[in-house]
């Protein structure tokens, strides 16, 4: 048996699960924090009940439920029925069995590099921020991959006068490595008193490729929640044989003066009822800290309805329908003054962001028999 086939066989998956259980808590900072919370918690259920609930999850999902600790399900105030308990999807199952079952690596390069993804979006007319230029292999290119110069790019910037521009590493995740430059009073772009120059671009592109895009002007309904970052709607879509639906959604929000909304950058996430467009009562951090109002703007989340929700939903569904190569995608959608645009989309999107804000999502993803995925049999997805 080939190594790749064994890796994805039933026995191979079981062995990977054991390794995952033994190493994940040490390699993944969020699990480290989760186990520390468990250790320090003074409000745990009884040991007997914790063992019983872990057993229920393990029996149903076929893998050790590290998510039981990730989502603090051991707390006394987490009074869950059996159905509610098994509704939480383990991360190992979600990434190694569920997503990989539907979406293979064949097309992953199309989304794994932001410069390539930008071209893909453009080719199918998905609205996105203006692309100013791209840095590839130490050279400057236009959005259409024509070699250009910093001088020509500077002329574009002088003409457009974007309030902000974002320089993003093409393989960046979690907001890491992003540089944000602001338009100054003398029409120069600076970041903490560092001016955007040809020398700067030449230096940063020696080690990686980048995409440089304009900032967006947010709609006032989102801006008032927190004005310093672009607060994006993270929306998971499913596209099976051309039938597209939204699985779940949340709003990612910056805080503490940060200009990005990523959870890993101290942002918070606010669940959304996909049917009504109403925000959940409270937002959460990736550590489970709860806010009933934004800590900076004091915006109260409870009972607030997104008036533009149908427009956001329809736009996201239309975007997903244009990428039939992929079954499950996690979209970052910004609501601008001119309507929704797609910032990016991701294959291995964060299931924990959704489950922290919305609760268990097994029913949303319509996972009725985990054992079928373990056996790696092709499901009937008519």
N, C-alpha and C positions, 0 to 999 in steps of 0.2 A: 504494500500500500504506500502511495506517495505521502511525503511528510504533510503536504497541505491537506490531503484528504483525511489523514489520520487526525490532524488538528481539529477538523470540523466534524469528525465522527462522534458518535455518542460517547464512547470511552474517552476520546480526546477532549471533548467538551467537559466531561466530568473531572478529568485531571486538571484542566485549566481552572475549573471552579474551585477545586481544592487549593490550588496555588493562589487564586484570587482571595480566598478567605484568609489565608495565612499571611499574605503580603500587603493587601490593599490598605489596611489600616495604618501601615507604616510608610507607604509610598505616597498616599493621597492626603493632603493636608486637611481636607474637609472631614475625612474619616478620623484623623487624629483628634481634631477638635470635638467630633461627635463622641468619641470614647472618653475624652476628658470630661465632657458634660455628663455623660453617664456615671462616671466615677464620682463626680462632685455632687450629683443630684441628691437632694434630701427628700424628694417627693416621688420615689419610685414605687411601682407596684410590688407586690410580694415576689420573692424569688420563684416561688412555685408558679405564680401567674405568668411571670416573664418567660420561664422555661416552656410553659404550655403554649404561649403565643408564638414564641420562636419556632416551636415544633410544628404548629399549624402552618406557618409561613413556609417553612422548609419543606414540609410534605407537599404542599400545593405547588410551589414553584420549582422544586427539585434542586435548589441551591441554598446555601446558608444565607439567611436574611440579614446581611449587614445593614440594609436600609432600616431595619427595626431600630437601630441605634442612630442612624443618620437623621431620621425624622422624629426622634425622641418619643417613640411609641411606647416606651417603658414607663412613661410618666403617669401618675394616677389620674391626672385630668384628661388623659387620652383614653376615654372610655369608648372602646371600639367593639362592635359586634364582629363575629367571625368574617362575615362578608366584607365589612369595612376594613378589617385587618388584611385580608388577602387582596384587597383592591390596590394596595401599594405595590408597585412593580419594582423588583430588585434591579439594581443597575447592571449587574452581571447579565441577567436574563435579557434586559432591554437592549444592551449594546452587542452582546456576543451571540444571541440567538434571534431575537425579534427583528431588530433593524437589519442585521446581516442576512437574515432570511429573505427579506424583500429587496434590499438594495445591496448589490454586490459592489466590488471595487472597480468594475469596468469603467464607470463614468465619473469616478470620484475626483479625478484630476480637473474636471470641469468646474468644480466648486472649491477645490482645495487650494487654489491659487487665485487671489483676489483680482489679479490682472486678467486672468483667463475668464473668471466669472463675470467680470465687467463686459468683456466682449460677448459672452453668451447672452447676458441680459440685453445688450444692445441689439443683438441679432434677432431677438424675438420681441423687441419693443416693450421691454419691462422698464418702466420709469425708475430712474435712479439718480443720485446726485451727479452734478457735472464732474467729469473727469478732466483734470487740468493737464496731467501728464503721468507717465509711468517711468520708473527707474528699473531697468533690467540689465543685468550683467554689467553694471557700472556705467551705462549710457542712459541718456534721456530720450524718451519716445513720446509721441502724441498718443491720444487714446486709441488711434487706429494703427498704432505700432509703426509709425513713420519716424525715423530719427530726426531729432530736433535739437535746439540749443536752449540754454538757460535764458539767453537774451530774448528769444522768441516767447518763451514761457512768461518772462517778466512783462512783456508787452500785453499778453493776455490778462495777466493779473491787474495791470494798470487800467485796462479797459473794463474789466468786470467788477473790480473793487469788492470782492467777496469779503464779508465781515470776518469769516474764519475759513481756514483751509486745514484739512486733515491729511497727515502723512502716515499711511498705515503699512506695516509690513505685510507682504502678500500672504504669509502663513500665520499671521498673528491670531491669537485667541485671548478672550477675556479682557480685551482692551489693553493688553500689555504691548509696549513698544510704539504706541500711537503718539505722534507729536502734533500738537495743535498750535497753529500760528494765527495771530490776531492782526487785523488791519489797524495800523497806528494812524495818528493824526496827519503824519506826513506821507501817507499811502505806502508805507513799508509793512512787511509782515514780520512779526516778532513773537518769540516764545521765551518768556522770562528774560527779556532784554537781549536774547540771542536773535539776530536777524537771519531771515531766510536768504541764503546766498548760494552761488554756484559751488563755492568751496564746501559749504555744509552738505549739499546734496551729493557731491563727489565723495565726501567722507563716509556718509551713512550707507551709500549704495555699494561700498566695497565688500560688505559682509552679507547683504541681503538685497532682495528686490522689494520695491515699494509701489504703492499706488497713491497718487495725490489727488484729492477730491475737494470740492467746495463743501462748506458747511451748509446747513439748510435752515430756512426760517420756519420755525414750528408754528402750528396753529395755536391760537390763544388759549384754547381749551386744555391743551397739554402743557403749554408754556407756564401757565399759572400754577401748576402743580410743583414744578421746580424749573426755574429758567436757565440755570447754568449749563445743563447738558441737553443733548438731544435724547429725549425719553422715548424709547422705541417699544412698539408692540411686538412681543415675541409670540408668534403664532405657529402652531404645528399643523401641517396639512397632510392629508392622505390622498393619494391619486392611484386608484386601482382601476385599470382598464379604462382610463379616461373619466371616471367618475370621481370628482374631487369634493372633499369635505374638510371643514375645519375640525380638528380634534380637540384642541384646547388653546387657551390664550392667556397672556399676562402682560402687564405693562412694566417695563424696566425703568427705574427712576434713579437718577443720581442723587447725591446728597453731600453735605459737608464741603461745599464749594467745588466738588469734582466736576469735570467737564465731560465725563463719560458715565454711562449708566450701568456698566457691567457689575454683576454681583461680586465678582472677584476684586473690584475696585471700590468696595464698600457701598455699592448701590443696594437698592431695595426692590423687591418685586411685588406687584399687586395683581392678584387673580382677577379674571374677568369672566362673567357669565356669558358664554358664547351666544346664547339665544337672545338675551335681553340687552347685552352691552352694558350691564351694571357692574361697577367695581365691587369686589369683596369688601368686607368691613375693615380689614386691616392688611397692611403690607408686611413683608418679612424680609430679613436678611438671610444669607445662606447659612447662618448659624442658628436660625430660628427665632431671632429677636423680633418682636412684634411692635408695629406702629399703627395706631388708629388714625393718626394724622401725620403729615410729612414733618419730620423733625426740624426742617429749616423754614419752609413756607407756611406751615401749620394748616395746609389744605386737608380737610376732613374727607376721608374716602367713603364712608358709609352712605349708601343710597344714591351715589353719584352716577348718573347715566351718561354714557358716551354718545352724544347726539350724532356723531359721524360714524357710528359703529357699522351700519350697513354698508357704507361706502368702503370702509377699511376691509370688511369681510369680503365683499365682492371683488375688490382689487386683489386681495391675497389669493382668492380662489382662481381668479383669472391668471395670476402669475404662475401658480402651481400647475395649471392646465397647460401652460406653455413649456413645461419641463417634464414631459412624460417619461423621461429616462429614470426618474426618481419617484419612489412610492411615498416615503416620509421625509418631510423637510421642515426645518425650523426657521421661519422667516423673521427678520428684523425689519419692521415696517415703521417708517416715520410719517406722522401726519403733518403736512406742511400747509401753508396758507393756500396753496393751489391743489391740495388733495394729498392722498397717500402716495409714498414712493418706497421702493425697496432698497434698504441699505445693503443687505446681503442675505444669503440663505445658507443653511448648514445641514449637512447630513447627520453627524453625530451630535445633535443638539442636546442641551442639558435637561434630562428628565427630572432632575432634582429641583430645578428652578420651578417647574410646574407643580410638582407634588408637594413642595413646601407651601406653595400659595393656594393650591386647589384641593389637596388631599390625594388619595389614591386614584390612579387613572386607568386601571385595568379595563373597566367597562368602557371608558372613552376610546381606548385602542381596540376594543372588542376582542380581547384575548380570553377565549373560553376554555382552551385546553392547552396548558403549557407543555404537556408531554409530547404533543405533536411537533413542537419546535425542537425539543430535545432529540427526538428521533430523526430530525432533519428531513421530514417528509414534506413534499410539496402540498400545501393546503389548497383546498378548492376556494378560490377567491372570485368566483363568478359574481 
